[in-house]
């Protein structure tokens, strides 16, 4: 049972040194009891206390990596139900399920799609993180060969061994043990055999059961067999069940400190209709899944799911920003146009993308407005004529260009007159209101 704040306080140094970031040891103890901070934040806690406080200091949802190496995906570790309380920290992994009875060429083609799925969106590299290899052939040697092929063709992807046959699973695990695959899955019938495989190879194991009561009993059984890293599959398939089960699991772990459900969640959302599948996958991403497995990875579907995931796992209290500077786009010359915008990531990437689409080499001056969009920054007094003039003057851009013309976003055309007064000798041109009009605007100059 988790300790109370007062019980934890009795085991702390009681120096009120504030090194942990809290004004008193009691305040730190209360936060630790709620799972809102880790014991490591206290630098003076004794080794004896660390052992006693192990359960209290552990995160309510166990955290570990899916896969190995630099591209391993961290799962779990979440401490809140709602992202406005505190940002969600570990984005869920996206995986594609492949059956081992496909031909080698078809198998390799699908794995190649995974290996080449990475895209850059607003400064972040997003990709399909894992491949689930399903034991559909019933042939252990064929399954092992398929797992080896996937591991070879997708060296950076995490592996999920979708196999409930302990003998076939053991051979496959041994073939790729260094990749730390996720073993799917242990049921009440095969739990002991699967747990032994997971324990011997130090890999995580999925617990599969129909409903939360059976699932919690199964995780306790697996824990008792010596497996620490567990992923939960409650059997939810429909959107309604995914929302209900995942929410109850998350709430039980965070609010009730119910250890048997304090693990990451996996949802298989396989559907024949790709649009329907993307919809169900979006529900799972939004409702606490740590791994979402789909049946195909079309580029349009990837972009949809990447966007949903990225939006949910950014800090709503800290806007995404890019560095303040003048960016060269398409190798501009001294005569190339100079445009200006704010450093909100989405604004920058949309505007720079449209400039690239125009095929007109240009420069884009990006001004630090604390990550706000153009209109928001203007309304907040951060994108004003005086501040723009100061930025342009201090940027040293006049040493690079042969003209003195600055193209202002059309939404803040009201600043043009004041900006001309502040930037002596400069011509201020009002550009388009919307980014999609930039190519036509630049080509028509």
Secondary structure by P-SEA (a helix, b strand, c coil): ccccaaaaaaacccccccccccccaaaaaaaaaaccccccccccccaaaaaaacccccccbbbbbccccccccccccccccccccccccccbbbbbbbbccccaaaaaaaaaaaaacccccccccccccbbbbbcccccaaaaaaaaaaaaaacccbbbbbccccaaaaaaaaaaccccccccccccccaaaaaaaaaaaabbbbbbbbccaaaaaaaaaaaaaacccbbbbbcccccaaaaaaaaaaaaaaacccccccccbbbbbbcccccaaaaaaaaaaaaaccccbbbbccccaaaaaaaaaaaaaaaccccccccccbbbbbcccccccbbbbbbcccaaaaaaaaaaaaaacccbbbbbbbcccccaaaaaaaccccaaaaaaaaaaccccccccccccccccccccaaaaaaaacccbbbbbccccccaaaaaaaac
